[in-house]
Amino acid sequence: MKKLKQREVVFIEIADFINHLYSDLSLSKNTIDAYESDLVQYESFLYKVLNIEDVRDILREDILKYIQSLKRKNLSKATISRKIVAIKDFHKYLYKNPMYRLKSNEAELIDTPKADKKLPVVLTVDEIDKMISSINTDDNIGIRNKAMVEVLYAGGFRITELLELKITDIHWKEKYIKISEGKGNKDRLVPIGEMALLALRNYVNNARSELLKDNKTNLVFLSYQGKEISRQYVFKYIKKLALENGITKTISPHTIRHSFATHLLENGVDLRIVQELLGHEDISTTQIYTHIDRSKLKNMYDNVFPLSSVNKDDEKQ
């Protein structure tokens, strides 16, 4: 049996449970270490604060008292949720194991708080323009990179969709790009603006053939070897481009997709249309961008009407 690295515990059942995670579930070392740390902290509270020395004496109220102690420490919801999951899994294990003869699972009805959804990082229109305008197009790679960023933003594409784009997916005359969703052979048609089409046409006509060399591929965007571009390259390039333009936000290619959706909503485009353009099956996924829009609107309102926010000193009077 694995010896807990934290310290010897009062509840030997914790050591049994950790051993079960190792031998029966084959969880990763980091996951098991997190379980161990959380359960040792839980046991310490029960023993030192509530004087509980036997797992059979733990009641739902005791678990709730521990959770309240976590909340008083101002821990994040994500951290508290992780600790509660560990407790619930531990008690479920004890209850299901006849060796421990527990009459009930005291943690079964304990709610796990939902973690706060973090709003995605979004670039402003000016920041996007700045990045695109700064791309040096003196060589084939630069021409390609400008076309990639233009298309990425103009269509709100996922990085995989961009890199798997084929020449036959571009409908020049109709000014849209076809994206194969891979789910039930469903295709998504995304209109593309003039600037992106211009950059894309320049790349296809003047740079792609030279990058292609003797390779036979229908992919639009090619590496200097004439092969598929790696996701890692695009990630690094987008970050480098941002830093070169003084943008210190933590961004990735997906940030440009977030920005595309947010800018559409800010300009009055219906949420359902944005959902279709992004290829979201559930509109609830798209609704995250309405929160960004409202947040920005609130900041704008406070800037225009500074007295709308009650002064804290006034509240005390």
C-alpha positions in Angstrom: 0.0 0.0 0.0 1.2 3.5 -0.9 2.4 5.6 2.1 1.0 9.1 2.0 3.8 11.6 1.4 2.0 14.4 3.4 2.1 12.6 6.8 0.5 9.7 8.6 -3.2 10.3 8.6 -5.9 9.7 11.3 -8.2 8.2 8.7 -6.4 5.2 7.3 -9.2 5.0 4.8 -7.6 7.9 3.0 -4.5 5.8 2.4 -6.8 3.0 1.1 -8.6 5.4 -1.2 -5.3 6.8 -2.6 -4.1 3.3 -3.2 -7.3 2.5 -5.0 -6.7 5.5 -7.3 -3.2 4.2 -8.1 -4.0 0.5 -8.6 -7.6 0.4 -9.9 -8.1 3.7 -11.7 -4.5 4.3 -13.0 -4.9 8.1 -12.7 -2.0 10.4 -13.4 0.5 11.2 -10.7 -0.5 14.9 -10.6 -4.2 14.0 -10.2 -3.5 11.6 -7.4 -1.2 14.0 -5.7 -4.0 16.6 -5.8 -6.5 14.1 -4.3 -4.0 13.3 -1.5 -3.3 16.9 -0.7 -7.0 17.9 -0.6 -8.0 14.9 1.5 -5.3 15.4 4.0 -6.4 19.0 4.5 -10.0 17.8 4.9 -9.0 15.2 7.5 -6.9 17.8 9.4 -9.9 20.1 9.7 -12.2 17.3 10.9 -9.7 16.0 13.4 -8.3 19.3 14.8 -11.4 21.5 14.6 -14.3 19.1 15.0 -12.5 16.3 17.0 -13.6 13.6 14.6 -11.4 10.5 14.6 -13.5 8.0 12.7 -14.9 8.4 9.2 -18.2 6.8 10.3 -18.8 9.8 12.5 -18.6 12.3 9.7 -22.0 14.0 9.0 -23.1 16.2 6.1 -23.0 19.2 8.4 -19.3 18.6 9.1 -18.5 18.6 5.5 -20.4 21.8 5.0 -18.5 23.4 7.9 -15.2 22.5 6.1 -16.5 24.0 2.9 -17.4 27.2 4.7 -13.9 27.3 6.1 -12.5 27.1 2.5 -14.7 30.0 1.4 -13.5 32.1 4.3 -10.0 31.7 2.9 -11.1 33.4 -0.3 -10.1 30.5 -2.5 -11.2 30.5 -6.1 -14.4 28.6 -7.0 -12.3 26.3 -9.2 -10.1 25.3 -6.2 -13.0 24.8 -3.9 -14.8 22.7 -6.6 -11.7 20.5 -6.9 -11.5 19.9 -3.2 -15.2 19.1 -3.0 -14.9 16.6 -5.9 -12.1 14.8 -3.9 -14.3 14.7 -0.8 -17.3 13.4 -2.7 -15.2 10.7 -4.5 -13.7 9.7 -1.2 -17.1 9.3 0.6 -18.6 7.5 -2.4 -15.7 5.0 -2.3 -16.2 4.4 1.4 -20.0 4.0 1.0 -19.7 1.5 -1.8 -17.0 -0.6 -0.1 -18.7 -3.0 2.3 -15.5 -3.2 4.4 -16.3 0.2 5.9 -20.0 -0.5 6.7 -21.2 3.1 6.2 -24.9 3.5 6.4 -25.1 6.5 4.1 -23.0 8.6 1.8 -22.9 11.9 3.7 -21.3 13.8 0.8 -23.8 12.7 -1.9 -26.0 15.7 -1.7 -23.1 18.2 -1.4 -23.3 20.7 -4.3 -20.2 21.5 -6.3 -20.0 25.2 -7.1 -19.7 26.0 -10.7 -16.4 27.7 -11.5 -16.7 31.3 -12.8 -16.5 31.4 -16.6 -13.5 33.5 -17.6 -14.3 35.9 -20.4 -12.0 35.3 -23.4 -9.3 37.8 -24.2 -10.3 40.0 -27.1 -8.3 42.3 -29.3 -9.7 45.7 -30.4 -10.2 46.5 -34.1 -7.2 48.9 -33.9 -5.0 46.1 -32.4 -6.0 43.7 -35.2 -5.4 46.4 -37.8 -2.0 47.2 -36.3 -0.9 43.6 -36.3 -2.0 43.0 -39.9 -0.5 46.2 -41.2 2.8 45.5 -39.6 3.3 42.2 -41.5 6.3 42.5 -43.9 5.2 41.2 -47.3 8.6 41.4 -49.1 8.9 37.6 -49.4 6.6 34.6 -50.0 6.4 33.8 -46.3 5.3 37.3 -45.4 2.7 37.3 -48.2 1.4 34.0 -46.8 1.4 35.1 -43.2 -0.6 38.3 -44.0 -3.1 36.2 -45.9 -3.4 33.7 -43.0 -4.0 36.4 -40.4 -6.5 38.3 -42.7 -8.5 35.1 -43.3 -8.3 34.0 -39.7 -9.9 37.3 -38.6 -12.3 37.7 -41.5 -13.8 34.3 -41.0 -13.4 33.7 -37.3 -11.9 30.3 -38.1 -10.5 27.8 -35.8 -6.8 27.2 -36.3 -7.4 23.7 -37.6 -10.0 25.0 -40.1 -7.5 27.5 -41.4 -4.7 25.0 -41.8 -6.9 22.4 -43.4 -8.4 24.9 -45.9 -8.2 23.7 -49.5 -8.1 25.7 -52.7 -11.4 24.2 -53.7 -13.0 25.6 -50.5 -12.5 29.2 -51.7 -15.3 30.6 -53.8 -13.8 33.7 -55.2 -16.8 35.0 -57.2 -19.3 34.4 -54.4 -16.8 35.7 -51.8 -17.1 32.9 -49.3 -15.2 30.0 -47.9 -16.6 26.6 -47.3 -15.7 24.8 -44.0 -16.4 21.1 -43.6 -17.5 20.6 -40.0 -16.9 16.9 -40.0 -20.1 16.2 -38.2 -22.7 14.6 -40.5 -21.0 16.0 -43.6 -22.3 19.4 -42.6 -20.7 22.4 -44.4 -20.5 25.9 -43.1 -20.4 28.8 -45.6 -18.5 31.9 -44.3 -18.5 35.1 -46.2 -15.1 36.8 -46.5 -14.4 40.5 -46.8 -12.6 42.3 -49.6 -9.4 42.9 -47.7 -9.0 39.2 -46.7 -9.8 38.1 -50.3 -7.3 40.6 -51.7 -4.5 39.2 -49.4 -5.6 35.6 -50.1 -5.6 36.2 -53.9 -2.2 37.8 -53.7 -0.8 34.8 -51.8 -2.4 32.2 -54.1 -1.4 33.9 -57.3 2.1 35.1 -56.4 3.5 33.1 -53.5 1.8 29.7 -53.1 3.1 28.2 -56.3 6.7 28.9 -55.3 6.2 27.4 -51.8 4.5 24.4 -53.4 7.6 23.3 -55.2 7.1 19.7 -56.5 4.6 18.7 -53.9 1.1 17.8 -54.7 -1.4 19.1 -52.2 -4.6 21.1 -52.3 -3.9 22.8 -49.0 -4.0 26.6 -49.3 -1.4 27.5 -46.7 2.0 25.9 -47.1 5.3 25.9 -45.2 8.5 26.9 -46.9 8.9 23.2 -47.6 5.6 23.1 -49.5 3.9 21.1 -46.8 1.2 21.6 -44.1 2.0 24.3 -41.6 2.1 23.3 -37.9 -0.3 24.7 -35.3 2.7 25.5 -33.2 4.1 27.8 -35.9 0.9 29.8 -36.1 0.6 30.1 -32.3 4.2 31.4 -32.0 3.8 33.7 -35.0 0.6 35.3 -33.6 2.2 35.9 -30.2 5.3 37.3 -31.8 3.2 39.6 -34.0 1.3 40.9 -31.0 4.5 41.6 -29.0 6.1 43.4 -31.9 3.1 45.8 -31.9 3.2 46.4 -28.2 0.2 44.2 -27.4 0.9 42.5 -24.0 -2.4 40.5 -23.8 -2.0 36.7 -23.6 -3.2 35.7 -27.0 -3.4 32.8 -29.4 -4.9 32.2 -32.8 -8.2 31.5 -31.0 -8.1 35.1 -29.6 -8.6 36.3 -33.2 -11.7 34.1 -33.4 -13.0 35.6 -30.1 -12.3 39.1 -31.5 -14.1 38.3 -34.8 -17.3 37.3 -32.9 -17.1 40.2 -30.4 -16.7 42.8 -33.2 -19.7 41.4 -35.1 -21.9 41.7 -32.0 -20.6 45.2 -31.2 -21.7 46.2 -34.7 -25.2 44.9 -34.2 -25.0 41.5 -35.9 -27.6 39.1 -34.6 -26.4 36.4 -32.1 -27.9 33.6 -34.3 -25.9 34.7 -37.3 -22.7 34.8 -35.2 -23.5 31.3 -34.0 -23.8 30.1 -37.7 -20.6 31.8 -38.7 -18.6 30.3 -35.8 -20.1 26.9 -36.4 -21.4 26.5 -32.8 -24.0 23.8 -32.4 -25.4 25.3 -29.2 -26.1 29.0 -29.0 -25.2 29.0 -25.3 -21.5 28.6 -26.5 -21.9 31.8 -28.5 -23.6 33.7 -25.7 -20.2 34.2 -23.9 -19.6 37.0 -26.4 -22.7 38.9 -25.3 -21.1 39.1 -21.8 -18.0 40.7 -23.3 -20.1 43.2 -25.1 -22.1 44.1 -22.0 -18.9 44.4 -20.0 -17.5 46.8 -22.5 -20.8 48.7 -22.6 -20.8 49.1 -18.8 -17.2 50.5 -18.9 -18.2 52.9 -21.7 -21.2 54.0 -19.7 -19.2 54.6 -16.5 -16.7 56.6 -18.5 -19.4 58.8 -20.0 -21.4 59.1 -16.8 -18.8 58.9 -14.0 -21.4 59.9 -11.4 -23.4 56.8 -12.2 -21.2 54.9 -9.8 -21.8 55.8 -6.1 -18.7 57.1 -4.4 -17.7 54.7 -1.6 -17.1 57.6 0.8 -20.6 58.8 0.2 -22.0 55.3 1.0 -20.4 55.5 4.5 -22.1 58.7 5.4 
